[in-house]
């Protein structure tokens, strides 16, 4: 029989890290699973200015490093493994990972979000080589050569990514289907740092042309072609729940804040449940909130003879 763990946490972003720290201090023994580097989307944030404790702001990567340092100080390690499938059976959660199967009495889903695809015609050879969904995946840094980058999107994340790329010394153009929906201060900073913004411009196709890639957009009933070295897509994100069984996926629709789980032992925290309200402070609070409820559940649940 598989050993039953007390609590498993899927995702080592701010929510998962905060939950793990709380549970460890409560003398439970969480298993924290993460297939990528810890920190989630926070790793890509140009400057975090609305997280208390840092009056001058702090870069996303620096804040992640502090989170991980505190996690390790609490005695929690990250198990680097991707979660393939989670389902519920006989009052336990069965977790299929890259490294085998885990069984847990309770589980916190803090798996964040995945980028939304463009939904336009794109050559297969471009995906992952010249078309990307986060700035740190683009092979840019360290070569000293300025690249032309098109960022598709009009929200906070698109403009935040643009500031990162501008800071690295690249030429950036933002393509937005409508007027930008980002914070006005982000738009001002982007313009002041030399980026170009094309609004009311709808992407229709991405093709290769000699050494360039071309983004074909429709703007004012005219098609325009914008050449680039790379394209970065930041046009929305969806909850990362593909690994959950159909029954567990239904639970997320009936969970507003994690405090009233539709299935005992199952909890959600952070961006995976917050829709457009993706903030580090919200994620951290969610993680602690879920961990407190998990602690109560583990202390009071009936134990089978």
Secondary structure, DSSP 8 states (H G I E B T S, - for coil): ---EEEEEEE--SHHHHHHHHHHHHTT--EEEEESS-TTGGGGG-S-B-SSTT-TT-B-HHHHHHHHHHHHHHTT--EEE--EEEEEEETTEEEEEETTEEEEEEEEEE---EEE----SEE-TTTBTTTEESSGGGSTTTTS----EEEEE--SHHHHHHHHHHHHTT-EEEEE-SSS--S-HHHHHHHHHTT-EEE-SEEEEEEEEETTEEEEEEEETTEEEEEEESEEEE-S-EEE--TTB-HHHHHHHHT-SSSSS-SSTTEEE-THHHHTT---HHHHHHHHHHHHHHHHHHHHHS----
